[in-house]
Amino acid sequence: MRRTTKTKIKERLVNITIDLLEHFYNAGGNFLTASISKKEAYRIFNSNYYQTYTEVPFAKWLYRLRDQGYVTYSPNSESIEFTFKTKLKLLKQIGQKIDESTKYHFLSFDIPEKLRKSRDTFRGAIKDLGYERVQKSLWVINKDVFEIVQAVAYEIGIEKYLVNIISAQSDIDGILDKKFTDISRS
Protein backbone atom coordinates (compact mmCIF):
# COMPACT_ATOMS: atom_id res chain seq x y z
CA MET A 1 0.00 0.00 0.00
CA ARG A 2 2.84 2.38 0.81
CA ARG A 3 4.31 1.77 -2.62
CA THR A 4 1.00 2.71 -4.26
CA THR A 5 0.87 5.97 -2.31
CA LYS A 6 4.41 6.85 -3.40
CA THR A 7 3.51 6.04 -7.01
CA LYS A 8 0.41 8.25 -6.84
CA ILE A 9 2.40 11.12 -5.35
CA LYS A 10 5.06 10.73 -8.06
CA GLU A 11 2.40 10.68 -10.81
CA ARG A 12 0.77 13.79 -9.32
CA LEU A 13 4.11 15.60 -9.24
CA VAL A 14 4.80 14.64 -12.87
CA ASN A 15 1.34 15.88 -13.90
CA ILE A 16 1.84 19.12 -11.99
CA THR A 17 5.26 19.56 -13.60
CA ILE A 18 3.88 19.08 -17.13
CA ASP A 19 0.88 21.29 -16.39
CA LEU A 20 3.12 23.95 -14.89
CA LEU A 21 5.49 23.81 -17.87
CA GLU A 22 2.54 24.15 -20.24
CA HIS A 23 1.26 27.14 -18.25
CA PHE A 24 4.70 28.76 -18.33
CA TYR A 25 5.14 27.94 -22.00
CA ASN A 26 1.77 29.42 -23.00
CA ALA A 27 2.65 32.62 -21.17
CA GLY A 28 6.14 32.66 -22.67
CA GLY A 29 5.72 32.70 -26.41
CA ASN A 30 6.38 30.66 -29.50
CA PHE A 31 8.00 27.27 -29.99
CA LEU A 32 11.34 28.49 -31.25
CA THR A 33 12.18 31.09 -28.62
CA ALA A 34 10.29 29.90 -25.58
CA SER A 35 11.12 31.74 -22.38
CA ILE A 36 9.28 33.43 -19.55
CA SER A 37 10.25 36.04 -16.99
CA LYS A 38 10.87 34.76 -13.49
CA LYS A 39 8.30 37.23 -12.13
CA GLU A 40 5.60 35.90 -14.46
CA ALA A 41 6.52 32.29 -13.65
CA TYR A 42 6.34 33.07 -9.93
CA ARG A 43 2.93 34.69 -10.33
CA ILE A 44 1.56 31.71 -12.31
CA PHE A 45 2.96 29.20 -9.83
CA ASN A 46 1.60 30.94 -6.75
CA SER A 47 -1.84 31.68 -8.17
CA ASN A 48 -2.40 28.23 -9.71
CA TYR A 49 -0.37 25.61 -7.86
CA TYR A 50 1.06 26.64 -4.52
CA GLN A 51 -0.95 25.30 -1.59
CA THR A 52 -3.63 23.98 -3.94
CA TYR A 53 -1.58 21.11 -5.40
CA THR A 54 1.73 21.35 -3.61
CA GLU A 55 3.36 22.78 -0.52
CA VAL A 56 6.72 23.06 -2.27
CA PRO A 57 7.73 26.72 -2.73
CA PHE A 58 8.44 28.19 -6.17
CA ALA A 59 12.24 28.24 -5.79
CA LYS A 60 12.32 24.48 -5.17
CA TRP A 61 10.09 23.80 -8.17
CA LEU A 62 12.35 25.93 -10.30
CA TYR A 63 15.42 24.02 -9.08
CA ARG A 64 13.63 20.73 -9.81
CA LEU A 65 12.71 21.84 -13.32
CA ARG A 66 16.32 22.85 -13.92
CA ASP A 67 17.72 19.64 -12.44
CA GLN A 68 15.34 17.56 -14.58
CA GLY A 69 16.54 19.43 -17.68
CA TYR A 70 13.31 21.29 -18.48
CA VAL A 71 14.57 24.85 -18.00
CA THR A 72 17.80 26.80 -17.84
CA TYR A 73 18.52 30.10 -16.16
CA SER A 74 21.35 31.88 -14.48
CA PRO A 75 21.04 33.34 -10.97
CA ASN A 76 21.35 36.91 -12.25
CA SER A 77 18.99 36.38 -15.18
CA GLU A 78 15.43 37.71 -15.16
CA SER A 79 14.12 35.00 -17.48
CA ILE A 80 13.73 31.24 -17.65
CA GLU A 81 14.56 29.51 -20.94
CA PHE A 82 12.81 26.30 -21.94
CA THR A 83 15.00 23.44 -23.11
CA PHE A 84 14.39 21.16 -26.06
CA LYS A 85 13.23 18.50 -23.59
CA THR A 86 10.37 20.79 -22.52
CA LYS A 87 9.41 21.50 -26.09
CA LEU A 88 9.28 17.76 -26.87
CA LYS A 89 7.21 17.14 -23.74
CA LEU A 90 4.66 19.77 -24.79
CA LEU A 91 4.36 18.95 -28.50
CA LYS A 92 0.98 17.25 -28.08
CA GLN A 93 -0.48 20.28 -26.29
CA ILE A 94 1.07 22.66 -28.83
CA GLY A 95 -0.25 20.62 -31.78
CA GLN A 96 -3.78 20.55 -30.35
CA LYS A 97 -3.90 24.35 -30.20
CA ILE A 98 -3.01 24.88 -33.87
CA ASP A 99 -6.02 25.40 -36.12
CA GLU A 100 -6.81 22.99 -38.92
CA SER A 101 -5.81 23.95 -42.43
CA THR A 102 -7.78 23.53 -45.66
CA LYS A 103 -4.75 21.76 -47.16
CA TYR A 104 -2.97 18.59 -46.22
CA HIS A 105 0.66 18.83 -45.20
CA PHE A 106 2.68 15.76 -46.12
CA LEU A 107 6.01 14.94 -44.56
CA SER A 108 8.43 12.39 -45.89
CA PHE A 109 11.74 11.49 -44.32
CA ASP A 110 14.49 8.98 -44.91
CA ILE A 111 16.79 9.07 -41.91
CA PRO A 112 19.75 6.64 -42.06
CA GLU A 113 19.97 3.68 -39.71
CA LYS A 114 23.07 5.13 -38.03
CA LEU A 115 20.78 7.92 -36.73
CA ARG A 116 18.16 5.51 -35.37
CA LYS A 117 17.80 7.23 -32.00
CA SER A 118 17.26 10.61 -33.68
CA ARG A 119 14.79 9.02 -36.10
CA ASP A 120 12.81 7.47 -33.23
CA THR A 121 12.76 10.78 -31.34
CA PHE A 122 11.61 12.57 -34.48
CA ARG A 123 8.92 10.00 -35.21
CA GLY A 124 7.58 10.36 -31.67
CA ALA A 125 7.60 14.14 -32.02
CA ILE A 126 5.57 14.19 -35.23
CA LYS A 127 3.09 11.69 -33.76
CA ASP A 128 2.66 14.00 -30.78
CA LEU A 129 1.99 16.92 -33.13
CA GLY A 130 -0.80 14.93 -34.77
CA TYR A 131 0.77 13.50 -37.91
CA GLU A 132 -0.77 10.26 -39.20
CA ARG A 133 1.14 7.65 -41.18
CA VAL A 134 0.02 7.20 -44.80
CA GLN A 135 2.86 4.90 -45.89
CA LYS A 136 6.09 3.74 -44.30
CA SER A 137 7.89 7.08 -44.65
CA LEU A 138 5.00 9.34 -45.62
CA TRP A 139 3.06 11.18 -42.94
CA VAL A 140 0.23 13.70 -43.18
CA ILE A 141 -1.47 16.30 -41.02
CA ASN A 142 -4.23 18.83 -41.66
CA LYS A 143 -2.42 21.62 -39.80
CA ASP A 144 0.45 23.90 -40.76
CA VAL A 145 3.07 22.78 -38.24
CA PHE A 146 6.11 22.51 -40.50
CA GLU A 147 7.95 25.35 -38.75
CA ILE A 148 7.79 23.30 -35.55
CA VAL A 149 8.81 20.13 -37.41
CA GLN A 150 11.81 21.96 -38.89
CA ALA A 151 12.83 23.22 -35.45
CA VAL A 152 12.65 19.70 -33.99
CA ALA A 153 14.59 18.26 -36.94
CA TYR A 154 17.23 20.98 -36.68
CA GLU A 155 17.56 20.45 -32.94
CA ILE A 156 18.29 16.74 -33.38
CA GLY A 157 20.38 17.19 -36.54
CA ILE A 158 18.23 15.52 -39.20
CA GLU A 159 16.83 18.51 -41.09
CA LYS A 160 18.45 17.49 -44.38
CA TYR A 161 16.47 14.22 -44.49
CA LEU A 162 12.99 15.84 -44.59
CA VAL A 163 10.64 16.74 -47.42
CA ASN A 164 7.50 18.82 -46.81
CA ILE A 165 4.68 18.82 -49.37
CA ILE A 166 1.54 20.95 -49.12
CA SER A 167 -1.35 19.61 -51.16
CA ALA A 168 -4.56 21.37 -52.13
CA GLN A 169 -5.80 18.13 -53.68
CA SER A 170 -4.68 14.52 -53.93
CA ASP A 171 -6.17 11.21 -55.01
CA ILE A 172 -6.41 10.08 -51.38
CA ASP A 173 -8.28 13.10 -49.97
CA GLY A 174 -11.32 10.97 -49.11
CA ILE A 175 -9.20 8.57 -47.07
CA LEU A 176 -7.44 11.46 -45.33
CA ASP A 177 -10.72 13.27 -44.60
CA LYS A 178 -12.07 10.11 -42.96
CA LYS A 179 -8.84 9.56 -41.01
CA PHE A 180 -8.84 13.08 -39.54
CA THR A 181 -12.63 13.07 -38.94
CA ASP A 182 -12.26 9.84 -36.94
CA ILE A 183 -9.42 11.39 -34.92
CA SER A 184 -11.38 14.51 -34.02
CA ARG A 185 -14.30 12.38 -32.77
CA SER A 186 -12.16 10.38 -30.36
N, C-alpha and C positions, 0 to 999 in steps of 0.2 A: 504494500500500500504506500509506503514511504517513497518508493521508486516512482510510482504513478504520480504522486504529488510533485516530485522534483521535475518529472517530464512535463507536467502541465504548466508549471512555473516557467520552465525553459521555453516551451512553445509560446506562452503568453509574452515573454520577453522578446522572442523573435518577432512575433506579430506586432508588438509595440514598436520595435526597431524599424521594421519595414514601413509601418504606418507613419512613424515619425519622419523617416527619410523621404517618404512620398510627400508629406506635408511640407517639409523643408524644400524639397525639389520644386514643388508647385509654386512656392513663394519665390524661388530663386531664379527661374528663367528657363532658357531653352536647353536642349540636350547637349549641345556642343560646349557651351560655356557655363555649366551649372555651378552656381555658388550662391551663398546667402550670407547676409551680415550676421554677426554673432548676436547683435541686439534683437534682430527679427527672429532668429532661431530660439533665443531665450524666451521671447514673448510667446511664440507658438508652443514651446514645450510647457511653459508654466500655465498657459490658459487651456491647454487641451489634454495634458498628460499627468502633470505633477499632482500628486495626492488623489487623483481619480483612478489612475492605473498603476502608479508606481510611487514609492516613497523616496526613490533615488533622486538626488538633486541634479540639476542640469549639467553642472561641471563633470560629474561622474558619467553621465550619459555621453557627453561629448568625448571624454577620454575613451569610453568603450567603443564608440563609433570609430574613433581614430585607430585604436588598437586592433579592431576587427577589419580595418582597411577600407572603411566606407567613406571617410572624410580625411582631409588633410588641412592643417592650419598651423600657423606659427604663433607663439605666445603674444607677439606684438601686433599680429594681424587683426584687422577688424572683420575679416570674412572667413567663411568656411568653404572650402572647395570640395566638390564631390568627385570621388574617384571613379574609374571605369567600372569597378566592382559594383558601385551603387547604381550606375547607369544600367548595367546588365540586370541587376536585381529589379529594377523598376520598368523594364521594357514592356511588360504586359500592361501595366497601368498607363504608360505613355501611349502605347498603341491603341488602347481602348478609347482614349480621349480624342484621337484624330478622326476627323469627319471622313465619311465614305466619299469616294470619287466616282465620277461617271465613267471612268476608264479603268481598265485592268492594268496593273503594273506587274510585269513578269520579271523574274530574277533567275538568272542561270549562273551557275558557278561550277568550276572544275578545279578544285583545290588538290594539289598533289598529296599522295599518301604520306610523304615525309612531314607534312603539316597537319596530320590527323587531329591532334589536340585542338589546333586553331579551327579546323573545319568543324569539329564537333561543337565547339563553343559558338561558332558562327551559326550553325544550323539551329542550335537551341535558341539563339537570339532572334533569328527570323521567325521561328515558331512562336516565340513570346510576343512578337509584334503582330502576329496574326496571319502570316503567310501560310498558304496551303500548298501541299505538294501536288503537282500535275503529273510530272514524270520524275524519273530518278534525280535529275539535276535541274529541273525546271519547277519553279515555285511561283505562286501568284497571290496577289492581294488586291483588294478594291479600295485601297487608300494610298495616298502619296507619302510614303515613308522612306523614300530612297536616300534622302539626306542623312537620316538616322542610320540606315544600312551602311552607307559609305563611311560614316564616322566609326561604326563598330568594326567594319572591315579594315579601315586604316589603323585603328587602335591595335588590332591583333595581327596586322601585317599581311593581309591577303587581298588588298584592294585591287590588285592587278588581275585577279582571277574571276572578277564579277562582270556580268553583262546585265544591264537594265533595259527593259523594253516596255514602252507604254503603248497600249493598244486601244484604239477606239472601237475596233470590231475584230473578231476572230471567228473561226469556224467552231469553236467550243464555248461560245458565250452562254448558250443554254445550260451546259454542264456547270460552268462557273457560277452563273446566276443561282442555280439550285444549291450549289455547294455553300455559297455565302448566305443564302436565305436560311438554310438549315442551321448554320452556325449562329446567326443572329437570334434564332428561336430558342436555342439551348442556353 
